[in-house]
């Protein structure tokens, strides 16, 4: 793998993003990530932990790739992005995002899709920046982010694309846990994973399914319509320019 590594720690899987740069999400990233998720399910691990190398989790979608794609490729890529993030959101095994580093756009979306979100304190930026980056948040992203972002911060976090420090994200309830600067985020993630082991797995899996399946089906049902709206909007803007 070129974008990430998969490792076992006791009964847990640790997926570490590290492409040597900003862990941008592209075709290869999503293929490797789905391979890791397949392996975690096959091995019947008790939790999956997502992390990054020190200082960076993910800067989100590969913005150098997007302008080079044909319209058909863009649609296929957006569909893969949605399916992968919603797979994590619906994953039958407990998921934990835990890192000390920058997380932008897709990096935050993946973190919000997890069942527990741990941030290491430090000089890092946590931002769902799509609107500031002239991008639209489709219903499936809104669904994932609203499950983690408390209602009172929906406007500033999603619509106004406010950047947060790790501490600000924790104080707003976006992150579930804040680790002191310099402390080991993986240690905290493993402690949480062991805590989640006390829950009966079939009950956890089915309750999560009942909580999320209907809404996931709904947002994917409107996805094609939203893609059409997005395409028409940007085509119109291109003509104006």
BELLIN-V612404 format. One line per field, one symbol per residue. ss: DSSP state (~ for helix, > for strand, _ for the rest). psi: psi as a letter, one per 40 degrees, with the letter a starting at -180 (. if undefined). burial: 1 if it has 24 or more other ideal C-beta (glycine too) atoms within 12 Angstrom, else 0. Layout:
ss->???
psi->???
burial->???
This chain:
ss->___>>>>>>__>>>>>>_______>_~~~~~~~~~~~~~~~~~___>>>>>>__>>>>__>_~~~~____~~~~~~~~~~~~~~~~~~~____>>>>>>_>>>>_~~~~~~~~__>>>>>_____>>___~~~_____~~~~~~~~____~~~~~~~~~____>_~~~~~~_____>>>_____~~~~~~~~~~~~____~~~~~~~~~~~~~~~~~~~~~_~~~~~~~~~~~~~~~~~~_
psi->iediihihhbeihhhhhgeebefihaddddddddddddddddefieihhhiiihehcieaigedddeeiidddddddddddddddddddeheihihhhihiihibdddddddeiehhhhhiafihhhgedddffiihiddddddddedhideeddddddefhiiiddddddeedidihhiheihdddddddddddddeihdddddddddddddddddddddedddddddddddddddddd.
burial->0011110010011111111001111110110111011011000011111111101111111100010000000100110111111111111111111111111111111111111111111101111111000011111111111111100011001100111111001101011111100000110111111001000000001001000100110011001001100100000000000
